[in-house]
Amino acid sequence: MTQPTPLMPHATASWLVDTTALTFEQIAEFCGLHILEVQAMADDLASSKYTGRDPVRSGELTMAEIEKGQADPNYRLKMFKAPVNVSRTKGPRYTPVSKRQDKPDGIAWVLRHHPEISDAQIGKLIGTTRTTIAAIRDRSHWNISNIQPKDPVTLGLCSQRELDMIVAKAAKRAGIEDDGLADVRLGDDRDALIEELRAEREAHVRAAGEAAQEAEAQAWLIAKRAAEATGE
């Protein structure tokens, strides 16, 4: 039987990354996330910044269980008390206001890379309407010129497991056989994106450092000129 996931998996993963020595694999498995999502949190490259949620305080984990995991990287954490699930029976998936502007990009990505996924599945995965999906598909969306296909997992609109599950169901229904290369391509794409984001962050850091050095040099020059003027 599949183990339940924490009530707030991303926030819980963020806390475990910051406060424990558990491996990314252990954290990803316990929280029901893809390991690359956890890695992005650790590298500060995640599209969203999550406030850590202590699973010990919430009763989902014990310190003894965390210590077992830290002592053995192959140990699978066991939930102490499963959270009470609150399910929505009607309406689209809820998406935070800050991420709603990213929905069209995520829809466009799914339409391009997984045409076998039905509109109903896309609507459930991303939390959108069939009208919006149709408008993006036939390029009649009011903002179509600014829509750029982007992985909904990277955008934080869904988890990797949710996307993989829907892709598998759609492929099975469409009679598409798994060639075994999808996971490899997906991993390569995600690794490339993480490297790109890391390079961008390092470029910003270098630019900030160069700006600071230039400001320091200008300050030194001004001080030197002031000293020379005083000496005259």
Secondary structure, 3 states (H helix, E strand, C coil): CCCCCCCCHHHHHHHHHHHCCCCHHHHHHHHCCCHHHHHHHHCCCCCCCCCCCCCCCCCCCCHHHHHHHHHCCCCCCCCCCCCCCCCCCCCCCCCCHHHHHHHHHHHHHHHHHCCCCCHHHHHHHHHCCHHHHHHHHCCCCCCHHHCCCCCCCCCCCCCHHHHHHHHHHHHHHHCCCCCCCHHHHHHHHHHHHHHHHHHHHHHHHHHHHHHHHHHHHHHHHHHHHHHHHHHC
